[in-house]
Amino acid sequence: MSLELRIADLESRLAFQDDTIQTLNDVLVEQQKAVDRLQLQVAALAKRQEELLGQFGPSEDEAPPPHY
């Protein structure tokens, strides 16, 4: 195998690897955006749950039900 063919093969592999790395990076960026959105949603749901528990949760001054 001549030196020119080896260099051409290496350049071809490098171009393919560059494309693959860019594709993987694009996917990673989209996944990170999705994770960030999900974290915000979970935080909002946790806050909403705390608010609802504060409104409808058992009050400490209430007597326990009779079956206790």
N, C-alpha and C positions, 0 to 999 in steps of 0.2 A: 504494500500500500504506500503510495507516494505521500510525500509531505503535504502537498496541496490538497489531496483527498482527505487526509487526516485533519487538516485545518478546516476544510469545508464541513466535515462531519462535526467537529467541535463547535463551529459557529452555528450549525443547525441545531445541535443539542442546546446550546446556550440560548438561542432564540426561543426554543420550545420551553425551556425552564423559566425564562423571563415571563413568557405568557402565562405559564402555570402559576407562578408566584403572584402575578398581578390578579389573576382570577381568584386565587385563594385569599388574597388581601381584600378584594372586593366583597367576597362572601363574609369574611371576618368582620368587616366594617358594618355590613347589614345586620349580622347577628348581634353585634354589640349595640347597635341602635335598638334592636328588638328587646334585648336584655334591659337596656335603660328604660324603655317604655314600660316593660313588665314590672320593673322595680318601682316605678312611679305609681302604677296601678295598684300594686300590692300595698304600698304605703298609704294610698288614698283609701283603699278598702279597710285597712287596719284602723285608720283614723275614724272612718265611718262606723265601724263596728264598736269602737270605744264610745263614740257618741251615742249610739243606739243602746248600748248596755247601760250607759249613764241615765238614759231616759226611761228604759223599760226594765232594767235589772232590779233584782231584789234590793230593797232598802234595808239598811242595818237596823232601823228602828221597828221594822215589821216583825211580828211574832212568827216563828216557824209554823208550817202547816201542822195540823193535828196528828198526822201519822208519824211524826218524829218523836 
